[in-house]
Amino acid sequence: MSRNATVPFFSVVVATYNRAPLLERALSSLQRQQWQDWEAIIVDDGSTDGTAELLRRFCTHDPRMRCYRTVHQGAGAARRYGIARARGQFVTFLDSDDEYLPQHLQLRAELLQQHPYIEVLHGGVRILGSPYVPDRHNPQRLIHLAECVIGGTLVVRHELFRRIPYPALPFADDAAWYEQACRAGVCIAWVSFPTYCYDRTIADSLCTQRGLLLTEAAP
């Protein structure tokens, strides 16, 4: 396993907002990774619960973790903020209510080393709960996650963000960025090993909130 004191293989961006009870699970799953050449950039998007104290504890005990706090602007802006501070060869994501299985980073690192022309990886998800989410183009219509790009599974070669900046959108920022990458002709690979645990059992997840908000507002 490659180690570099200044340039980690992965920068893991964690954007979080009022997820203190779940955030510890997510960060602990990162620490349990078989592949340990990573840094974490954790962006507290203006939480008002116990997130700050939890992050202080993690960042004090693990120097690979760097914590930042911003005014609440939404997930897209928080991820963009984290990407701007990443130092790794590849940038990936971990949503604060999800978790990695222990081999998650290892399998992706091996694939990227074997195929250095790949610029973007995605896929490889285990869904906990309902596999249906609101369509970002028509939130009153539900679509299966198999039709979606799940942002937490994205692994992006760092310099690609200079060509295709990450959008600071309040919703579906990952899908919007992925569409730009496709239009730009980026080399994208899909993986099947389901090592990203996407937790859809949380009642106030971002996708659920957005779907309820727009459905209730509809005439």
C-alpha positions in Angstrom: 0.0 0.0 0.0 1.4 3.4 -1.1 1.9 6.0 1.6 2.8 9.6 1.1 3.1 12.0 4.0 1.9 15.0 2.0 -0.3 13.6 -0.8 -2.7 10.9 0.4 -4.2 8.6 -2.1 -7.8 9.5 -1.1 -9.3 12.7 0.2 -12.7 11.8 1.7 -15.0 14.7 1.9 -17.7 14.4 4.6 -20.4 17.1 4.5 -22.7 17.0 7.6 -25.6 19.0 9.1 -27.2 18.0 12.4 -26.2 14.4 12.1 -24.3 13.9 15.4 -26.0 10.6 16.3 -25.1 9.1 12.9 -21.8 10.9 12.1 -19.8 8.8 14.6 -20.8 5.6 12.7 -19.7 7.1 9.4 -16.3 8.3 10.6 -15.6 5.1 12.5 -16.3 3.2 9.3 -13.6 5.3 7.6 -11.1 4.6 10.4 -11.7 0.8 10.0 -10.7 0.8 6.3 -8.2 -1.8 5.2 -6.7 1.0 3.0 -5.4 3.6 5.4 -3.8 6.1 2.9 -6.4 8.8 3.2 -7.3 12.1 4.7 -10.8 13.3 5.7 -12.1 16.8 5.2 -15.2 17.1 7.3 -17.4 20.2 6.7 -19.9 21.0 9.4 -22.5 23.0 7.5 -23.6 25.1 10.5 -25.0 22.3 12.7 -26.8 23.2 15.9 -26.6 19.8 17.6 -23.6 18.1 19.2 -21.7 17.8 15.9 -18.9 20.3 16.8 -18.0 18.4 20.0 -18.0 15.1 18.2 -15.7 16.4 15.5 -13.4 18.0 18.0 -12.9 14.6 19.5 -12.3 12.8 16.2 -9.9 15.4 14.9 -8.0 15.6 18.1 -7.3 11.8 18.1 -6.8 11.3 14.4 -4.5 13.8 12.6 -5.7 12.5 9.2 -9.1 14.3 9.9 -9.5 18.0 9.4 -12.7 19.7 10.5 -14.2 23.0 9.2 -17.3 24.8 10.1 -19.3 26.9 7.6 -22.5 28.9 7.6 -25.4 26.6 6.6 -25.7 26.7 2.8 -26.6 23.1 1.9 -24.8 19.9 0.9 -23.5 21.0 -2.5 -21.8 24.1 -1.1 -20.3 22.1 1.8 -18.9 19.5 -0.6 -17.5 22.2 -2.8 -15.8 23.8 0.2 -14.3 20.4 1.2 -13.0 19.7 -2.3 -11.2 23.0 -2.4 -9.2 21.9 0.7 -8.5 18.4 -0.5 -4.9 17.3 -1.1 -5.3 13.7 -2.2 -4.8 12.2 -5.6 -8.5 11.2 -5.7 -11.5 12.8 -4.1 -14.3 10.7 -2.8 -17.3 11.2 -0.5 -18.9 9.8 2.6 -22.3 11.2 3.5 -22.7 11.5 7.3 -25.6 9.1 7.6 -23.9 6.4 5.5 -20.9 4.2 6.1 -18.1 2.3 4.3 -17.6 -1.5 4.6 -14.0 -2.2 5.5 -12.8 -3.0 2.0 -14.4 0.0 0.3 -11.3 2.1 -0.3 -9.0 -0.9 -0.8 -11.0 -2.2 -3.8 -11.2 1.1 -5.4 -7.5 2.0 -4.9 -6.5 -1.3 -6.5 -8.7 -0.7 -9.5 -7.4 2.8 -10.0 -3.8 1.6 -9.8 -4.4 -1.1 -12.3 -6.2 1.3 -14.7 -4.5 4.7 -14.4 -6.6 6.2 -17.3 -9.8 6.2 -15.2 -10.9 9.7 -14.2 -14.1 8.9 -12.4 -15.4 5.8 -10.6 -18.9 5.3 -9.3 -21.3 2.5 -8.1 -21.0 -0.3 -5.7 -23.7 0.4 -3.2 -25.7 -1.5 -0.6 -29.1 0.2 -0.1 -30.6 0.1 3.4 -34.3 0.9 3.3 -36.4 2.0 0.3 -34.6 2.0 -3.1 -36.9 4.7 -4.4 -36.2 8.4 -4.4 -37.8 11.5 -5.9 -36.8 12.3 -9.5 -34.8 15.5 -9.4 -36.5 16.6 -12.6 -40.0 15.7 -11.3 -40.0 15.3 -7.5 -43.6 13.9 -7.5 -42.3 10.9 -9.5 -40.3 8.2 -7.7 -37.4 6.4 -9.5 -35.2 3.5 -8.5 -31.7 4.2 -7.3 -30.4 2.0 -10.0 -31.3 4.9 -12.4 -29.3 7.4 -10.3 -25.7 8.3 -9.6 -25.2 8.0 -5.9 -22.8 10.8 -4.9 -21.2 9.0 -2.0 -19.8 6.4 -4.4 -18.1 8.9 -6.7 -14.3 8.7 -6.8 -12.8 11.6 -8.9 -9.2 12.3 -10.0 -8.4 15.5 -8.1 -7.3 17.6 -11.0 -10.6 17.0 -12.8 -12.3 19.4 -10.5 -10.2 22.2 -12.0 -11.8 21.4 -15.4 -15.3 20.7 -14.1 -16.0 22.6 -10.8 -18.3 21.1 -8.3 -21.7 22.9 -8.2 -22.9 24.5 -5.0 -26.5 23.3 -5.5 -28.9 22.6 -2.6 -30.1 19.3 -4.1 -28.8 16.8 -6.7 -25.4 18.5 -6.9 -23.7 15.1 -7.4 -26.0 14.2 -10.4 -25.4 17.7 -11.9 -21.6 17.3 -11.7 -21.8 13.8 -13.1 -23.8 15.0 -16.1 -21.1 17.6 -16.8 -18.4 15.0 -16.7 -20.3 12.8 -19.1 -20.7 15.7 -21.6 -17.0 16.5 -21.3 -16.1 13.0 -22.4 -14.4 12.0 -19.1 -13.2 8.4 -18.8 -15.8 6.9 -16.3 -15.9 3.4 -14.9 -18.7 1.7 -12.9 -18.0 -0.8 -10.2 -20.3 -3.5 -8.8 -18.8 -4.5 -5.4 -21.4 -3.1 -2.9 -19.2 -1.6 -0.2 -20.9 1.8 0.2 -23.8 1.5 2.6 -26.4 4.0 1.6 -28.8 4.4 4.6 -32.3 5.3 3.4 -33.9 4.5 6.7 -33.5 8.0 8.1 -36.8 9.9 8.0 -35.2 13.3 7.4 -32.6 12.4 4.8 -31.9 15.0 2.2 -33.7 13.1 -0.6 -36.7 12.4 1.6 -37.0 16.0 2.8 -36.8 17.4 -0.7 -39.4 15.0 -2.0 -41.9 15.8 0.8 -41.3 19.5 0.5 -42.0 19.7 -3.2 -44.9 17.2 -3.1 -46.6 19.1 -0.3 -46.1 22.4 -2.1 -47.6 21.1 -5.3 -51.1 22.3 -6.2 
